[in-house]
Amino acid sequence: MGLSVYNIKKWYKMLTGNSIMHVNQDMGKCFVPGKLEGYFNNMTEKVTKDPETLEKKTIPMTTDEVAGVVYFPVAIFQYGLGAFDLYLMTKEEKYISQFWNCVEFAVGNQEESGAWNNFGFVYPEAPYGSMCQGEGASLLLRAYKVTGEKQYLERAQKAIEFMLKPLAQGGTSKYEGEDVLFCEFTNKPIVLNGWIFSLYGLYDLTLVDRNEKYKTALDTAVKSLVKHLGDFDNGYWSMYDMKGKITSPFYHNLHIAQLEALHLTFGNAQFKETQEKFESYKNKQINRNRAFIKKVVQKIAD
């Protein structure tokens, strides 16, 4: 990534809460464990802090340092999930209209394999990712819930089927013995928040499709995540990935909220224990300072 004017501005926006990619994502405002209602994490600020997109009734665009302005599926899916929650909260037509704009993008840009080209503009050799597949499935399943139209369910199924394919077969899952690890990036180390967002999509599918293979895949995925939670804990802060990259304050808070949602959903005590541990880290100034310094050093060294 390196130290450039573009990246300095991007990091500054993230740290000051002015990056649309890094808005507050605490517990979902309409999330109900065991039901396909609001999303697990709060994506509403993706919409409310982008008034121009809402006013123009379009889908969000993302600016990349090299590629320029692009359509970034993950950003669009998160925007759509946020719009859906806002509609549940307000019943305002402008929000459900934006939700459908995002659903239309998901349908129109899904490949025959069930995949979405998420990273092609930056990693043409590794364009797919499990987080994109999971969030796209969550978006489509809510469209299915509203309309009952089978095409949305079928597309969500295809999205998850692709997500579950092994890396060696072009998919986005890494299989290690009895474990399955979901890869937000297929060309980088495993990322915790992306792994969890991927898991959400699989869980949402099991709420609608009772096929035993999805339930088995979910059980395996949950056990695998629990087994590897310690890989994302360095003793004073949470780690962004499994190769030692520390989180920014934004991602640390996101991990806490995701773990809370996981505990409410699955009831596994280790999710709660890790959530509380990460919260305790955040409550100590020395830990926050130490993590910040390390993050800055890593960013400069990238």
C-alpha positions as CSV (number, residue, x, y, z in Angstrom):
1,M,0.0,0.0,0.0
2,G,2.8,2.4,0.9
3,L,2.9,6.0,2.2
4,S,1.2,8.2,-0.4
5,V,-0.9,11.3,-0.3
6,Y,-3.9,9.2,-1.3
7,N,-3.4,6.7,1.5
8,I,-2.6,9.4,4.1
9,K,-6.0,11.0,3.3
10,K,-7.7,7.6,3.4
11,W,-6.2,6.7,6.8
12,Y,-7.1,10.2,8.2
13,K,-10.7,9.8,7.0
14,M,-10.9,6.4,8.6
15,L,-9.4,7.5,11.9
16,T,-11.7,10.6,12.1
17,G,-14.9,8.7,11.2
18,N,-15.3,10.4,7.8
19,S,-14.7,7.4,5.6
20,I,-17.9,5.9,4.2
21,M,-16.1,2.5,4.1
22,H,-15.5,2.7,7.9
23,V,-18.6,4.1,9.5
24,N,-20.0,2.8,12.7
25,Q,-21.0,-0.8,12.3
26,D,-22.2,-1.8,15.8
27,M,-25.0,-4.3,16.4
28,G,-27.7,-4.2,13.8
29,K,-30.7,-2.0,14.8
30,C,-33.2,-4.5,13.6
31,F,-31.3,-7.7,14.0
32,V,-33.3,-10.6,15.4
33,P,-31.4,-13.9,16.0
34,G,-33.0,-16.8,14.3
35,K,-35.0,-14.6,11.9
36,L,-34.3,-13.1,8.5
37,E,-35.0,-9.6,9.5
38,G,-32.5,-6.8,9.9
39,Y,-28.8,-7.4,9.3
40,F,-26.4,-8.6,12.0
41,N,-24.3,-5.3,12.0
42,N,-25.5,-1.8,11.6
43,M,-25.0,-0.7,8.0
44,T,-27.4,2.3,8.1
45,E,-24.7,4.9,8.2
46,K,-23.5,3.6,4.8
47,V,-26.7,5.3,3.6
48,T,-27.3,8.2,5.9
49,K,-23.7,9.5,5.5
50,D,-23.9,9.4,1.7
51,P,-26.8,11.8,1.1
52,E,-25.7,12.4,-2.6
53,T,-26.3,8.7,-3.5
54,L,-29.6,8.7,-1.7
55,E,-30.7,11.9,-3.4
56,K,-29.7,10.8,-6.9
57,K,-31.4,7.4,-6.3
58,T,-28.3,5.5,-7.5
59,I,-26.0,2.9,-6.1
60,P,-22.7,3.9,-4.3
61,M,-19.5,4.3,-6.2
62,T,-16.0,3.7,-4.7
63,T,-12.8,5.5,-5.5
64,D,-9.6,3.5,-5.9
65,E,-6.2,5.0,-6.1
66,V,-5.3,3.2,-9.4
67,A,-8.6,2.3,-11.0
68,G,-10.5,5.5,-10.2
69,V,-14.2,5.4,-9.6
70,V,-15.6,1.9,-9.7
71,Y,-18.5,-0.2,-8.7
72,F,-17.4,-2.3,-5.6
73,P,-19.9,-5.1,-4.9
74,V,-19.2,-5.3,-1.2
75,A,-19.8,-1.6,-0.7
76,I,-23.0,-1.9,-2.7
77,F,-24.3,-4.9,-0.8
78,Q,-23.6,-3.3,2.5
79,Y,-25.4,-0.1,1.3
80,G,-28.4,-2.3,0.4
81,L,-28.4,-4.0,3.7
82,G,-28.3,-0.7,5.4
83,A,-31.1,0.7,3.3
84,F,-33.2,-2.4,4.1
85,D,-32.7,-1.8,7.9
86,L,-33.6,1.9,7.5
87,Y,-36.8,0.8,5.7
88,L,-37.7,-1.6,8.5
89,M,-37.1,1.3,11.0
90,T,-38.9,4.1,9.1
91,K,-41.1,2.5,6.4
92,E,-39.9,5.3,4.1
93,E,-40.1,4.5,0.4
94,K,-36.7,6.1,-0.4
95,Y,-34.9,3.4,1.5
96,I,-36.6,0.4,0.1
97,S,-36.1,1.9,-3.4
98,Q,-32.4,2.0,-2.7
99,F,-32.5,-1.5,-1.5
100,W,-34.0,-2.6,-4.8
101,N,-31.4,-0.7,-6.7
102,C,-28.7,-2.7,-4.9
103,V,-30.6,-6.0,-5.5
104,E,-30.8,-5.2,-9.2
105,F,-27.0,-4.6,-9.3
106,A,-26.5,-8.0,-7.5
107,V,-28.7,-9.8,-10.0
108,G,-27.2,-8.1,-13.1
109,N,-23.6,-8.6,-12.1
110,Q,-23.7,-12.1,-10.7
111,E,-21.7,-14.5,-12.9
112,E,-23.1,-17.9,-14.0
113,S,-20.9,-19.6,-11.4
114,G,-22.7,-17.6,-8.7
115,A,-19.7,-15.3,-8.1
116,W,-19.4,-11.6,-8.1
117,N,-16.2,-10.0,-9.4
118,N,-15.3,-8.0,-6.3
119,F,-11.6,-7.3,-6.5
120,G,-11.0,-7.4,-10.2
121,F,-10.2,-3.7,-10.4
122,V,-7.3,-4.2,-8.0
123,Y,-6.5,-7.9,-8.1
124,P,-7.4,-9.2,-11.5
125,E,-5.8,-12.5,-10.7
126,A,-7.9,-12.9,-7.5
127,P,-11.2,-11.2,-8.1
128,Y,-13.4,-13.2,-5.8
129,G,-13.9,-13.2,-2.0
130,S,-16.1,-15.0,0.5
131,M,-17.2,-11.8,2.2
132,C,-18.7,-10.5,-1.0
133,Q,-20.4,-13.9,-1.6
134,G,-21.9,-13.9,1.9
135,E,-23.1,-10.3,1.9
136,G,-24.5,-10.7,-1.6
137,A,-26.5,-13.8,-0.4
138,S,-27.8,-11.9,2.6
139,L,-29.0,-9.1,0.4
140,L,-30.7,-11.5,-2.1
141,L,-32.3,-13.5,0.7
142,R,-34.0,-10.4,2.1
143,A,-35.3,-9.7,-1.4
144,Y,-36.7,-13.3,-1.4
145,K,-38.3,-12.7,2.0
146,V,-40.1,-9.6,0.7
147,T,-41.3,-10.9,-2.7
148,G,-41.2,-14.7,-2.5
149,E,-39.6,-14.7,-5.9
150,K,-37.6,-17.9,-6.2
151,Q,-34.9,-16.4,-8.4
152,Y,-33.5,-14.5,-5.4
153,L,-33.3,-17.7,-3.4
154,E,-31.7,-19.5,-6.3
155,R,-29.1,-16.8,-6.7
156,A,-28.3,-16.8,-3.0
157,Q,-27.8,-20.5,-3.1
158,K,-25.5,-20.2,-6.1
159,A,-23.6,-17.4,-4.2
160,I,-23.0,-19.6,-1.2
161,E,-22.2,-22.7,-3.3
162,F,-19.4,-20.7,-4.9
163,M,-18.3,-19.4,-1.5
164,L,-18.0,-22.9,-0.2
165,K,-15.9,-24.1,-3.2
166,P,-12.2,-24.8,-2.3
167,L,-9.6,-22.3,-3.3
168,A,-8.0,-24.9,-5.6
169,Q,-11.3,-25.1,-7.5
170,G,-11.6,-21.3,-7.9
171,G,-13.8,-20.8,-4.8
172,T,-13.2,-18.8,-1.7
173,S,-12.9,-21.4,1.1
174,K,-9.8,-22.9,2.5
175,Y,-10.1,-26.4,3.8
176,E,-7.7,-27.7,6.5
177,G,-8.5,-31.1,7.8
178,E,-12.0,-30.9,9.3
179,D,-11.9,-27.0,9.3
180,V,-13.2,-24.6,6.7
181,L,-11.8,-21.0,6.7
182,F,-13.6,-18.4,4.6
183,C,-11.3,-16.1,2.6
184,E,-12.3,-12.5,2.1
185,F,-9.2,-12.3,-0.1
186,T,-8.1,-15.4,-2.0
187,N,-4.6,-14.0,-2.4
188,K,-4.0,-12.8,1.2
189,P,-4.1,-14.1,4.8
190,I,-7.4,-14.9,6.4
191,V,-9.2,-11.8,7.6
192,L,-11.4,-12.0,10.7
193,N,-14.2,-9.5,9.9
194,G,-14.5,-10.9,6.4
195,W,-14.7,-14.5,7.7
196,I,-17.6,-13.5,10.0
197,F,-19.5,-11.6,7.3
198,S,-19.1,-14.7,5.1
199,L,-20.5,-16.8,7.9
200,Y,-23.6,-14.5,8.2
201,G,-24.5,-15.2,4.6
202,L,-24.4,-19.0,5.1
203,Y,-26.4,-18.7,8.3
204,D,-29.1,-16.6,6.5
205,L,-29.4,-19.3,3.9
206,T,-30.0,-22.0,6.5
207,L,-33.0,-19.9,7.8
208,V,-34.6,-20.3,4.4
209,D,-33.2,-23.5,2.9
210,R,-33.3,-26.4,5.3
211,N,-31.0,-28.5,3.1
212,E,-28.8,-30.6,5.4
213,K,-25.7,-29.7,3.4
214,Y,-26.0,-26.1,4.4
215,K,-26.6,-26.9,8.0
216,T,-23.6,-29.2,8.0
217,A,-21.4,-26.5,6.4
218,L,-22.6,-24.0,8.9
219,D,-21.8,-26.2,11.9
220,T,-18.3,-26.9,10.5
221,A,-17.8,-23.2,9.8
222,V,-18.8,-22.1,13.4
223,K,-16.6,-24.8,15.0
224,S,-13.7,-23.7,12.8
225,L,-14.1,-20.1,13.6
226,V,-14.2,-20.8,17.4
227,K,-11.1,-22.9,17.0
228,H,-9.2,-20.1,15.4
229,L,-10.3,-17.1,17.4
230,G,-7.1,-17.2,19.3
231,D,-5.2,-16.5,16.1
232,F,-6.7,-13.0,16.1
233,D,-5.7,-12.1,19.6
234,N,-2.2,-10.7,20.4
235,G,-2.8,-10.3,24.1
236,Y,-3.6,-6.6,24.1
237,W,-5.6,-6.0,20.9
238,S,-7.4,-7.9,18.1
239,M,-5.7,-8.8,14.9
240,Y,-7.0,-7.9,11.4
241,D,-5.7,-11.1,9.9
242,M,-3.9,-14.4,10.7
243,K,-0.5,-13.1,9.7
244,G,0.0,-10.5,12.3
245,K,-1.6,-7.4,10.9
246,I,-3.2,-5.5,13.8
247,T,-6.6,-3.8,13.6
248,S,-7.4,-0.1,13.5
249,P,-9.8,1.1,16.2
250,F,-12.6,0.8,13.6
251,Y,-12.0,-2.9,13.0
252,H,-11.4,-3.6,16.7
253,N,-14.9,-2.2,17.4
254,L,-16.3,-4.1,14.5
255,H,-14.9,-7.4,15.9
256,I,-16.5,-6.7,19.2
257,A,-19.9,-6.1,17.6
258,Q,-19.6,-9.1,15.3
259,L,-18.7,-11.4,18.2
260,E,-21.8,-10.1,20.1
261,A,-24.0,-11.0,17.1
262,L,-22.4,-14.4,16.8
263,H,-23.0,-15.1,20.5
264,L,-26.6,-14.1,20.3
265,T,-27.0,-16.3,17.2
266,F,-25.2,-19.4,18.2
267,G,-24.9,-19.2,22.0
268,N,-21.3,-20.3,22.0
269,A,-19.6,-19.1,25.1
270,Q,-16.2,-18.5,23.4
271,F,-17.7,-15.8,21.2
272,K,-18.9,-14.0,24.4
273,E,-15.6,-14.5,26.1
274,T,-13.6,-13.1,23.2
275,Q,-15.9,-10.2,22.8
276,E,-15.4,-9.3,26.5
277,K,-11.7,-9.7,26.2
278,F,-11.5,-7.4,23.2
279,E,-13.7,-4.9,25.1
280,S,-11.3,-5.0,28.1
281,Y,-8.4,-4.3,25.7
282,K,-10.2,-1.2,24.4
283,N,-10.8,0.1,27.8
284,K,-7.1,0.5,28.6
285,Q,-5.4,3.6,27.3
286,I,-2.0,1.9,27.2
287,N,-3.5,-0.8,24.9
288,R,-5.1,1.8,22.6
289,N,-1.8,3.7,22.3
290,R,0.3,0.6,21.8
291,A,-2.1,-0.7,19.1
292,F,-2.2,2.7,17.3
293,I,1.6,2.9,17.2
294,K,1.9,-0.6,15.8
295,K,-0.8,0.1,13.2
296,V,1.0,3.2,12.0
297,V,4.3,1.4,11.7
298,Q,2.6,-1.5,9.8
299,K,0.8,1.0,7.4
300,I,4.1,2.8,6.6
301,A,5.9,-0.5,6.1
302,D,3.2,-1.9,3.7
